[in-house]
Amino acid sequence: MSVIPIPTRTRAVGEELEAAERAFAEGREESALDSADRLLRLDPEGSEENERLATLLAALGRHRDAAGRFQKVAVEAGRIAEAAALRIGVSELAAGRVQAGLAWLSGLSTWLPAYHRIARQVAELRLDAGDSFGAIQELVRQLDLLGDDPRTHILLGDAYVRIEAYGMAAWHYRIASELDPSRKAPELRLRRLGERASCDTGLALAGGRRLSTNLAALRETRPEIASFLAELPRPSEWTPFSIAGGSVRARDRRGRWVNGHYGPPRTGPGPATGGARLQRCPVFLGCGTGYGLRRFLAATESVEGLPGKKIPVYVIEPDADLFRLALETHDWADWIRSGRLFPFVGPGAEERALDFFADLAGEEWQFPRIVSELEKGRAAPFMRRFDAVRRARDARYRADVARTQALHTGRGASERARVFSEAAGRPVRVLANASRFAPDLLGSLADLVAEFRREGHEAELLVETRDTGLILERDVARRVAAFEPDLILAAESVEPPARTASTALIPAGILLAGSGSPTLACAVADPSAISPLDVLLAPRAEILAGIDVPGTRLAVLPAEGRARAILAHMARAFGG
């Protein structure tokens, strides 16, 4: 077989490329395809030639070959550049290899301008591939960065229909119709929702209206919340915003929608900022995909009259899947730790919120008093009373700690295992989110379960090997709920550098929503970074052992750089 000399081969590639490009420009696609096939056999080596060939192949619809050429260009350049990854991903998607294309595109920076030009198409492909939540995240990110667009809202509505969130779908269809009244697609989609969305739509459209209108909608869907809000001494200070569609929307005095900007809540005389009067202590019924709530929190960073504190925001979201989606899309850890955001999540969220409100009211700390004292400039008395309430609550929790720890004191491992098993009424079940645990800790957990079995007690161990953040995925959460663990051991990295405490606490807390009343243990590198608000998602967790966190019922097991240290803390209370 003869070998074409390099200079001759390079010249042949150049001539063939020019012929192919000329044929394509003149509309002779068959001739251009023949030239492209000859070029593939010649296998050009230069980056410029490969890029020209890849562009030609993509234009001719040969996306599979185009993806290979784009990839070769990137490899020859010494790295997979963002632009190259974009072109490879688009070519893979166009060739029908959805998963391969999404894998290339997933690593791109969200600020890459070229990516935003195809973000909507990527979301559509995710929908076609069955990844509805991934499509929602793509579209929410696009709304955040590029602003409202009717096509994006329509596609978001379609995505929410796929996951049967009909109220949120209706909300986005209505927004698309408002942005572009000439479009008929949103109204047609709304009609198709029919009776399935009627209840949810009534609640979704309640946000931002007058209190009486809100309550009228709430009485049909959430009567307990409506009754509580109506009985407040100053109910006009409490507007239950609905974020069923992922955003807060309000009307100004002329009835116009207020979009994009939310000024700080009004705390005294004078005109409201931001074009709409936002109430002082908002209760959000639902969080949607979270971007609207994020904007609201960012726009209300401070409140006049309450130095050093932030306005409290209460979120009641019975749908844990939607809350998981918001957590995956946005970083709320700072807001939760700062004491601004009070979330109640999962089945029974409304009941837990009502209990929380009633507990505060029982301590003579009713929410309208906050507004009254802020308006009168008396922040100090309010803070003193708040501190007194917190100290009383901490004392009650410390008593619970002492009682629970006494249960595990002075007994052997077998006796403690028996007590624990009898209390559960079934085999002891341990869930360990173990992706960041050292192997010796996993082995020790298995040994602990084996010891229970040797003593004649049933025990099971479920090791979830995904990352703490990924444990929020729906399939994982369902599997955990079906397992009904007695002990959930959540952990961030046991070796430095460690992540924030909330990254371990929040996922574990959400899992409690459908898992009965398990014990929750959390291993973190810096227990001092944890605030009581980090664990509001786990109100039913019992004390295990370790450091008492005031205002919580959570045991924090300090990660001291070694997995054995975590196990030692756990074993003292659990029976090892």
C-alpha positions in Angstrom: 0.0 0.0 0.0 1.4 3.3 -1.0 1.7 6.1 1.5 0.8 9.7 0.5 3.7 12.0 1.3 2.8 14.6 4.0 3.2 17.7 1.7 1.1 16.0 -1.0 -1.5 14.8 1.6 -1.8 18.3 3.1 -2.2 19.8 -0.4 -4.8 17.2 -1.2 -6.8 17.9 2.0 -6.7 21.6 1.3 -7.9 21.2 -2.3 -10.7 18.8 -1.3 -11.9 21.1 1.5 -12.1 24.0 -1.0 -14.0 21.8 -3.4 -16.4 20.6 -0.8 -17.1 24.1 0.6 -17.6 25.5 -2.9 -20.0 22.7 -3.8 -22.0 23.3 -0.6 -22.2 27.0 -1.2 -23.5 26.3 -4.7 -26.2 24.0 -3.4 -24.6 20.8 -4.7 -25.0 18.8 -1.5 -24.4 15.4 -3.0 -21.1 16.6 -4.4 -20.2 18.1 -1.0 -21.0 14.9 0.7 -18.7 12.9 -1.7 -15.9 15.4 -0.9 -16.5 15.1 2.8 -16.3 11.3 2.6 -13.0 11.6 0.8 -11.7 14.0 3.4 -12.7 11.5 6.2 -10.6 8.9 4.4 -7.7 11.3 4.2 -8.0 12.0 7.9 -6.7 15.5 8.1 -4.4 16.2 11.1 -4.3 20.0 11.3 -6.7 21.7 13.8 -7.8 24.3 11.1 -8.6 21.6 8.6 -10.5 19.5 11.1 -12.5 22.4 12.3 -13.5 23.3 8.7 -14.4 19.7 8.0 -16.4 19.4 11.2 -18.4 22.6 10.4 -19.1 21.3 6.9 -20.2 17.9 8.2 -22.5 19.5 10.7 -24.1 21.7 8.0 -24.6 18.6 5.9 -26.4 16.8 8.8 -23.5 14.3 9.4 -23.6 15.1 13.2 -22.0 11.9 14.3 -18.9 12.5 12.2 -18.9 16.2 13.1 -18.8 15.4 16.8 -15.7 13.2 16.3 -13.9 15.9 14.3 -14.8 18.6 16.9 -13.4 16.3 19.6 -10.2 15.8 17.6 -9.7 19.5 17.3 -10.1 19.9 21.1 -7.7 17.1 21.9 -5.1 18.4 19.4 -5.4 21.8 21.1 -4.3 20.2 24.4 -7.5 20.6 26.3 -11.2 20.3 26.0 -12.1 24.0 25.8 -15.6 25.2 26.6 -16.3 26.2 23.0 -15.2 22.7 21.8 -17.3 21.0 24.4 -20.3 23.1 23.3 -19.9 22.1 19.7 -19.3 18.4 20.5 -22.4 18.4 22.8 -24.6 20.0 20.2 -23.4 17.6 17.5 -24.0 14.6 19.8 -27.5 15.8 20.6 -28.3 16.4 16.9 -27.1 12.9 16.1 -29.6 11.5 18.6 -27.2 10.5 21.3 -28.9 12.6 24.0 -27.0 11.3 27.0 -23.6 11.7 25.4 -24.5 15.3 24.3 -25.8 16.2 27.8 -22.7 14.8 29.3 -20.6 17.2 27.2 -22.8 20.2 27.9 -23.2 19.6 31.6 -19.6 20.7 32.3 -20.0 24.1 30.6 -20.0 27.3 32.6 -23.5 28.8 32.8 -22.1 32.2 31.8 -20.8 31.0 28.5 -22.8 33.1 26.0 -22.9 30.4 23.3 -24.5 28.0 25.8 -27.4 30.3 26.5 -28.2 30.4 22.8 -29.0 26.7 23.0 -30.1 26.3 26.6 -33.8 26.1 25.6 -33.0 23.4 23.1 -31.0 21.5 25.7 -34.0 21.7 28.1 -36.3 20.3 25.4 -33.9 17.4 24.8 -33.8 16.8 28.5 -37.6 16.6 28.5 -37.6 14.2 25.6 -35.1 12.1 27.5 -37.4 11.9 30.5 -35.3 14.2 32.7 -38.0 16.7 33.7 -36.2 18.0 36.8 -33.0 18.6 34.8 -35.0 20.5 32.2 -36.6 22.7 34.9 -33.2 23.5 36.3 -31.9 24.5 32.9 -34.9 26.8 32.3 -34.9 28.3 35.8 -31.2 29.2 35.3 -32.0 30.8 32.0 -34.8 32.9 33.6 -32.4 34.0 36.3 -29.7 35.1 33.9 -31.6 36.3 30.9 -34.9 37.5 32.4 -38.5 36.7 31.5 -39.1 35.1 28.1 -42.6 33.7 27.1 -41.0 30.7 25.3 -39.1 29.8 28.4 -42.2 30.1 30.6 -44.2 27.9 28.2 -41.5 25.2 28.2 -41.3 25.4 32.0 -45.1 24.8 32.1 -44.7 21.8 29.9 -42.0 20.5 32.2 -44.1 20.9 35.3 -47.0 19.1 33.5 -44.6 16.1 33.1 -44.2 15.9 36.9 -47.9 16.5 37.5 -47.3 19.9 39.2 -50.3 21.4 37.4 -50.6 24.5 39.6 -47.0 25.5 38.7 -47.6 24.7 35.1 -50.7 27.0 35.0 -48.7 29.8 36.7 -46.0 29.7 34.0 -48.6 29.5 31.2 -50.3 32.6 32.5 -47.0 34.5 32.8 -46.2 33.6 29.2 -49.6 34.9 28.1 -49.1 38.2 30.0 -45.7 38.7 28.5 -46.9 38.1 24.9 -50.8 38.3 24.6 -50.5 37.4 20.9 -49.4 33.9 21.7 -52.2 31.4 21.7 -50.2 28.4 23.0 -50.3 29.3 26.7 -54.1 29.6 26.7 -54.5 26.4 24.8 -52.3 24.6 27.3 -54.2 26.1 30.2 -57.5 24.7 28.8 -55.9 21.2 28.5 -55.1 21.2 32.2 -58.8 21.3 32.9 -60.1 20.2 36.3 -56.8 18.6 37.3 -55.3 22.0 37.8 -58.3 23.9 39.1 -57.5 23.6 42.8 -53.8 24.2 42.5 -54.3 27.2 40.1 -56.6 28.9 42.6 -53.8 28.8 45.1 -51.1 29.7 42.6 -52.8 32.9 41.6 -53.4 34.0 45.2 -50.0 35.4 45.7 -49.7 39.1 45.8 -53.4 39.9 46.1 -55.2 41.4 49.1 -55.4 39.3 52.2 -59.2 38.7 51.8 -58.6 37.3 48.3 -55.7 35.1 49.6 -57.8 33.8 52.4 -60.7 33.0 50.1 -58.5 30.8 48.0 -56.7 29.3 51.1 -59.9 28.3 52.8 -60.7 25.8 50.1 -57.2 24.2 49.9 -55.5 24.9 53.3 -58.2 25.7 55.9 -56.0 25.5 58.9 -53.5 28.0 57.6 -56.3 30.3 56.5 -58.0 30.1 59.9 -54.7 30.9 61.7 -54.0 33.9 59.5 -57.5 35.3 59.8 -57.4 35.1 63.6 -54.3 37.2 64.0 -54.8 40.5 65.9 -53.5 42.4 62.9 -54.1 40.0 59.9 -53.3 42.7 57.4 -49.7 42.5 58.4 -49.6 38.9 57.1 -49.8 38.2 53.4 -49.4 34.5 52.5 -47.6 34.8 49.3 -47.9 31.7 47.1 -44.8 30.7 45.1 -46.5 27.8 43.3 -44.8 28.9 40.1 -41.4 29.7 41.5 -41.7 33.4 41.9 -43.2 36.2 44.0 -45.5 38.4 42.1 -47.4 41.4 43.5 -49.5 44.2 42.1 -48.9 47.9 42.7 -51.7 50.4 43.5 -52.8 50.7 39.9 -53.1 46.9 39.6 -50.0 46.4 37.5 -47.8 43.4 37.9 -44.5 44.1 39.7 -41.7 42.2 38.0 -38.1 41.7 38.7 -37.5 43.9 41.7 -38.7 43.6 45.3 -37.9 46.4 47.6 -37.4 46.0 51.4 -40.5 45.6 53.5 -41.9 48.9 54.8 -41.2 49.4 58.5 -42.6 52.9 59.1 -44.4 55.8 57.5 -43.7 56.8 53.9 -44.1 55.2 50.5 -43.4 51.5 50.0 -40.2 50.8 48.1 -40.0 48.7 45.0 -43.4 49.7 43.7 -45.4 47.4 45.9 -46.1 47.1 49.6 -44.6 43.9 50.8 -45.7 42.8 54.2 -43.3 42.5 57.2 -43.4 38.9 58.0 -44.3 37.0 54.8 -45.4 33.4 54.9 -44.6 31.6 51.6 -46.9 28.7 50.9 -44.7 26.7 48.6 -41.2 27.5 47.3 -41.5 26.6 43.6 -38.2 26.3 42.0 -36.7 28.8 44.4 -35.5 31.6 42.1 -38.3 34.0 43.0 -37.7 33.4 46.7 -34.0 33.9 46.2 -34.7 37.3 44.6 -37.0 38.3 47.4 -34.4 37.4 50.1 -31.7 39.2 48.3 -33.8 42.4 47.9 -34.7 42.4 51.6 -31.3 42.0 53.2 -32.0 44.4 56.0 -34.9 45.9 57.8 -34.9 49.4 59.3 -35.4 49.4 63.1 -33.9 45.9 63.7 -30.1 46.4 63.7 -28.1 43.3 62.9 -31.1 41.2 62.2 -33.0 40.1 59.1 -36.7 39.9 58.4 -37.9 36.4 59.1 -39.4 34.5 56.2 -41.5 31.4 56.7 -41.8 28.8 53.9 -44.3 26.0 54.1 -43.7 23.4 51.3 -45.5 20.1 51.7 -43.9 18.8 48.5 -40.4 17.7 49.4 -39.5 17.0 45.8 -40.0 20.6 44.9 -37.9 21.7 47.9 -35.2 19.3 46.9 -35.2 20.9 43.4 -34.8 24.4 44.9 -31.9 23.2 47.1 -30.2 21.6 44.1 -30.6 24.8 42.0 -29.8 27.4 44.6 -27.5 27.7 47.6 -29.7 28.6 50.6 -27.3 27.5 53.3 -26.3 31.0 54.2 -29.9 32.2 54.5 -30.9 29.2 56.7 -27.9 29.7 59.0 -28.5 33.5 59.3 -31.9 32.9 60.7 -33.9 34.5 57.9 -35.5 31.4 56.4 -37.7 29.2 58.4 -38.6 26.1 56.2 -41.3 23.5 57.0 -41.0 20.7 54.4 -42.7 17.4 53.6 -45.9 15.7 54.7 -47.3 17.4 57.7 -45.4 20.6 57.0 -48.5 22.7 57.7 -49.2 21.0 61.0 -45.6 21.5 62.1 -45.7 25.1 61.1 -48.9 25.7 63.1 -47.4 24.0 66.1 -44.4 26.3 65.7 -46.6 29.4 65.5 -48.7 28.2 68.5 -45.5 27.6 70.6 -44.3 31.1 69.9 -47.7 32.6 70.7 -47.9 30.6 73.9 -44.6 32.3 75.0 -46.3 35.7 74.4 -44.3 36.2 71.3 -46.9 36.8 68.7 -45.8 37.7 65.2 -47.8 41.0 64.9 -46.0 42.3 68.0 -42.8 42.3 65.9 -44.3 44.7 63.4 -45.9 46.9 66.1 -42.6 47.3 68.0 -40.6 47.8 64.9 -42.9 50.6 63.8 -42.6 52.2 67.2 -38.8 51.9 67.2 -38.8 49.5 70.2 -36.5 46.8 68.8 -34.7 46.3 72.1 -37.7 45.1 74.2 -38.6 42.6 71.4 -35.1 41.2 71.3 -35.0 40.8 75.1 -38.3 38.9 75.0 -37.0 36.8 72.1 -33.9 35.9 74.1 -36.1 34.9 77.1 -38.2 32.6 74.9 -35.1 31.0 73.4 -33.5 30.4 76.8 -36.7 28.7 78.0 -36.8 26.5 74.9 -33.1 25.6 75.3 -33.7 24.5 78.9 -36.5 22.2 77.8 -34.3 20.7 75.1 -31.4 20.2 77.5 -33.8 18.3 79.7 -34.7 16.1 76.8 -31.0 15.5 76.1 -30.4 14.4 79.7 -33.3 12.0 79.7 -32.3 10.4 76.4 -28.6 10.1 77.4 -29.7 8.5 80.7 -31.3 5.7 78.7 -28.0 4.7 77.3 -25.9 5.1 80.5 -24.8 2.2 82.6 -26.0 -0.6 80.3 -24.0 -3.1 78.2 -24.0 -3.1 74.5 -26.4 -6.0 74.3 -28.9 -4.4 76.7 -28.8 -1.1 74.8 -29.3 -2.9 71.5 -32.3 -4.7 73.0 -33.8 -1.5 74.3 -33.3 0.2 70.9 -34.8 -2.7 69.0 -37.8 -3.0 71.3 -38.5 0.7 71.0 -38.4 0.5 67.2 -40.7 -2.6 67.2 -38.7 -4.1 64.3 -35.2 -4.7 63.3 -32.7 -1.9 63.9 -32.1 -0.1 60.6 -29.2 2.1 60.0 -28.9 4.5 57.0 -25.4 5.8 56.4 -24.7 8.3 53.6 -21.3 7.0 53.1 -19.8 8.5 50.0 -17.4 10.6 52.0 -16.8 8.1 54.8 -13.5 6.4 55.2 -13.6 2.6 54.5 -12.8 1.8 58.2 -16.0 3.6 59.3 -18.1 1.5 56.9 -16.4 -1.6 58.1 -17.1 -0.6 61.7 -20.8 0.1 61.0 -21.1 -3.4 59.4 -19.4 -4.8 62.5 -21.8 -3.0 64.7 -24.8 -4.5 62.9 -23.1 -7.9 63.0 -22.7 -7.6 66.8 -26.4 -6.9 67.2 -27.2 -10.0 65.2 -24.8 -12.1 67.2 -26.7 -11.0 70.4 -29.9 -12.3 68.9 -31.3 -8.9 67.7 -32.3 -8.3 64.1 -30.4 -5.4 62.4 -30.1 -4.1 58.9 -27.7 -1.6 57.3 -28.4 0.4 54.2 -25.3 2.2 52.9 -26.2 5.0 50.5 -23.0 5.6 48.5 -24.0 8.9 46.7 -22.8 12.3 47.7 -24.8 14.1 50.4 -26.2 16.5 47.9 -27.3 13.8 45.5 -29.2 12.0 48.3 -31.9 14.5 47.5 -32.7 12.7 44.3 -36.3 11.4 44.1 -35.3 7.7 43.6 -32.9 7.8 46.6 -35.4 9.6 48.8 -38.1 7.0 48.0 -35.7 4.1 48.6 -34.8 5.6 52.0 -38.4 6.2 52.9 -39.2 2.6 52.1 -36.3 1.4 54.2 -37.7 3.3 57.3 -34.4 3.7 59.0 -34.1 4.0 62.8 -30.8 5.8 62.6 -29.8 8.2 59.9 -26.1 9.0 59.9 -25.4 11.9 57.6 -21.9 13.3 57.2 -19.8 15.7 55.3 -16.2 15.0 54.6 -14.4 13.4 57.6 -11.1 14.8 56.3 -10.4 18.5 55.7 -11.4 20.5 53.8 -14.9 20.1 55.1 -18.1 21.6 53.7 -20.6 23.6 55.6 -22.7 22.0 58.2 -25.9 22.6 56.3 -24.8 20.5 53.3 -25.1 17.5 55.6 -27.9 18.6 57.8 -30.5 19.7 55.2 -30.5 16.5 53.1 -30.7 14.3 56.2 -33.5 16.5 57.6 -35.6 16.3 54.5 -35.3 12.5 54.5 -37.1 12.5 57.9 -40.3 13.7 56.2 -41.3 10.3 55.0 -39.3 8.1 57.3 -41.3 7.9 60.5 -39.3 9.2 63.5 -35.8 8.0 63.2 -32.8 9.1 65.2 -30.6 11.6 63.3 -26.9 11.8 63.7 -24.8 14.3 61.8 -21.0 14.2 61.5 -19.5 17.6 60.7 -16.0 19.0 60.9 -17.0 22.2 62.7 -19.9 21.8 65.1 -19.6 25.5 66.2 -20.8 26.5 62.7 -24.2 24.9 63.2 -27.1 27.1 64.3 -30.5 25.9 65.5 -32.0 27.0 62.2 -29.9 24.4 60.4 -32.1 21.7 61.7 -35.6 23.0 61.4 -36.1 20.4 58.7 -35.7 17.7 61.3 -38.2 18.7 64.1 -39.0 15.1 65.1 -35.4 13.8 65.4 -34.5 12.4 68.8 -31.2 13.0 70.6 -28.5 10.5 69.9 -25.3 11.7 71.6 -22.6 14.2 71.2 -22.7 18.0 71.5 -26.0 19.6 72.4 -27.0 22.2 69.9 -29.3 24.8 71.7 -32.7 25.0 70.2 -32.6 21.7 68.4 -33.2 18.0 68.9 -30.2 16.9 66.9 -27.0 15.3 68.0 -23.9 16.6 66.3 -21.0 14.2 66.2 -17.7 16.1 65.7 -15.5 14.9 63.0 -12.0 15.0 64.4 -10.2 14.1 61.2 -10.6 10.3 61.7 -13.5 8.0 61.0 -12.9 6.1 64.2 -13.6 9.3 66.2 -17.1 9.5 64.6 -17.8 5.9 65.3 -16.7 6.2 68.9 -19.2 9.0 69.5 -21.9 7.0 67.8 -21.2 3.7 69.5 -21.4 5.1 73.0 -25.0 6.0 72.5 -26.1 3.4 69.9 -24.7 0.3 71.6 -21.3 -0.3 70.2 
